[in-house]
């Protein structure tokens, strides 16, 4: 399979909004849920998602930040990304990615 650069992947992902986010639970199980970029899809290697502070997603990431994102797009485009999640609580960063619909 040919190697792709971040720029190549970003171009393919530019219009992908929905992803499946997988985290590890405190019991060592995998937990997957749909998440939305809410239109904030100028992919640069970082993805931003909003959830409630008291959510299981936040609890899982606090205990184990290793996550996986799965995307599906047109023309049989499938993207799977493994990485480390960071919980961001800084108002300035949140405001940069906030949309009124949230």
C-alpha positions in Angstrom: 0.0 0.0 0.0 1.3 3.5 -0.9 2.3 5.8 1.9 0.1 8.8 2.5 1.2 12.1 4.0 -0.9 14.0 6.5 -1.7 16.5 3.8 -3.0 13.6 1.6 -5.1 12.3 4.4 -6.4 15.7 5.4 -7.6 16.4 1.8 -9.6 13.1 1.8 -11.0 13.9 5.3 -11.9 17.5 4.6 -15.7 16.8 4.4 -15.9 13.9 6.9 -17.8 14.9 9.9 -18.9 11.7 11.7 -16.5 9.3 13.4 -16.6 6.4 15.7 -14.5 7.1 18.8 -13.2 4.1 20.7 -11.9 4.3 24.2 -10.8 1.8 26.9 -13.1 1.4 29.9 -11.9 1.0 33.5 -12.7 -2.7 33.1 -10.4 -3.0 30.1 -13.2 -3.3 27.6 -13.5 -1.2 24.4 -16.3 1.3 24.2 -17.2 2.9 20.8 -19.6 5.8 20.2 -20.3 8.1 17.3 -18.9 11.6 17.5 -19.2 14.7 15.3 -16.7 17.4 14.3 -19.8 19.6 13.9 -18.5 21.0 10.7 -15.0 21.7 12.1 -13.2 19.4 9.7 -10.1 21.3 8.6 -8.0 18.3 9.6 -4.4 19.0 10.6 -3.7 15.9 12.5 -5.9 16.9 15.5 -9.6 16.2 15.9 -11.9 18.1 18.3 -15.1 16.7 19.8 -17.4 18.0 22.5 -19.0 16.0 25.3 -20.3 16.6 28.8 -17.7 16.7 31.6 -19.6 13.9 33.4 -19.7 11.6 30.4 -18.2 8.1 30.2 -16.1 9.4 27.3 -14.3 11.9 29.6 -13.9 9.2 32.4 -12.5 6.7 29.9 -10.0 9.2 28.5 -8.9 10.4 31.9 -8.0 6.8 32.9 -6.5 5.8 29.5 -5.9 8.4 26.8 -5.3 5.8 24.0 -8.1 6.1 21.5 -9.0 5.1 18.0 -11.1 7.1 15.4 -12.8 5.4 12.4 -14.1 7.4 9.5 -16.0 6.4 6.3 -16.4 8.5 3.3 -17.4 8.3 -0.4 -15.8 6.0 -2.9 -14.9 3.4 -0.4 -12.8 5.7 1.7 -12.0 4.2 5.1 -9.7 5.9 7.6 -8.6 4.5 10.9 -6.5 6.6 13.3 -4.9 5.6 16.6 -3.7 8.3 18.9 -3.6 9.9 22.3 -6.6 12.0 23.5 -6.2 15.1 25.5 -9.1 16.6 27.5 -9.2 20.3 26.7 -10.9 22.6 29.2 -9.4 26.0 28.2 -12.2 28.4 27.2 -10.2 29.9 24.3 -9.6 26.6 22.7 -13.2 25.5 23.1 -14.4 28.8 21.7 -12.2 28.3 18.6 -14.1 25.1 17.7 -17.5 25.9 19.1 -20.6 26.2 16.9 -23.9 27.6 18.2 -25.7 24.3 17.4 -23.7 22.7 20.2 
